[in-house]
Amino acid sequence: MFNLYFHKDLAKGDSVHSAFDGVVRVSRYFSGYGNIVVVRHYNGLETCYAHLSKLIAKVNQMVKTGEVLGLGGRTGRATCDHLHFEVRYLEEPINPRLVFDFENQKL
């Protein structure tokens, strides 16, 4: 069994950056996720950034790797300030550790 998400403790207001170049598909409040940004990348991959205190990216905005999408927080069903990060491929959730080496901060 593996997790289909990654959670990283962030202070409220810490900047959250796009993992890759892409187009913002979603930027809004969505029930349990709270404020969420979803970026669609050119290879069928999507990355999701949830529980943001502030949304900065706009729907249909083109973003570059490292561009600020929003600010960390605790919206939706979060019990502490953190970033809920998901990776999807062709709309199916995948283990983000298959794409990212979080410990060494590498792809």
N, C-alpha and C positions, 0 to 999 in steps of 0.2 A: 504494500500500500504506500502511496506517496501523496504529498500535498499538491493540490492544483493551484496553489497560491503561495506567495511569500509575504511575510509581514516584517516590516522594519520600523522600530521605534523612531519617531521623529518628534521634535518639539512643535507645538502649534506655531505655524508661521514659517517653518523651514521650507525652502523651495523644493519642488518636485519636478524632475526633468524627464524629457522624453528619452527613451532608451535608443531609439533609431529615428531616422527621417520618416515622415509619413503625413497623413491627413487626419485631422481630428474628426471622428465620426460621432462622438457623443460628448457633451459637456453640460451636465445638468445634475439636479438632485434626483436620486433613484432609490427609494425605500431603504433597504438594509445597507446598501453601499454608501448612502449619504451622497455628498458631492463626488461625482465620478467623471473622469475623462477617459475616453477610449480612443486610441490612435491606431489607425489601420496603416500597416507598412506595405511596401511594394512587393513583398514575397508571399503574401497571404497571411502573414503574422499580424496579430493584434495584441497590443498591450493595454492593460486597464489599471488605472490609478484611482483608488477609492478612499473615502473618509476625509477628503480634503476640506480644509476650513474655508478656502476661497478658490473659485474657478477663475483661471486667467485665460486659458485657451478657448477659442470659439469654434463652433461646428464649421466644418469645411476649411478651416485654417490649415495651411501647410506648415509643418514644424520640422525643424532640423534636430539631429541628435544633440541632446543637452539643453534644448530650449525649455524654459520654464512653462509648465502646464498649469500649475496651481500651487497652493500652499498646504503643508501638512496640517492635520487637525483630528477631530473626533466627531464626525457627523455620521448619521445613520445609526446602525446597531454596533457602534464601537464603544468599548469600555475604557479605552485610554487613547492618547494621541499616538497615531501610527499611520503608516502607509500600507494599505492592502494592495498588493501587486499581483495581477494575473497575466498569463500569457495564453493566447488562443491561436490555433492554427486552423484556417478554414472553418472558423466559428466553433471549433472543438477545443475545450480547455486541455492544456498540456502542462506537465510539470515544468515550472520555470527553470529549475536546475538543469534541465536538458539544454537550455539555451545560454544560461548565465552561470558562471562560477562566482557566486556571491562572496565567498571567503577571500578569493584573490582578486576580485573586481575585474574579471575578464569574461569575454564571450567564449 
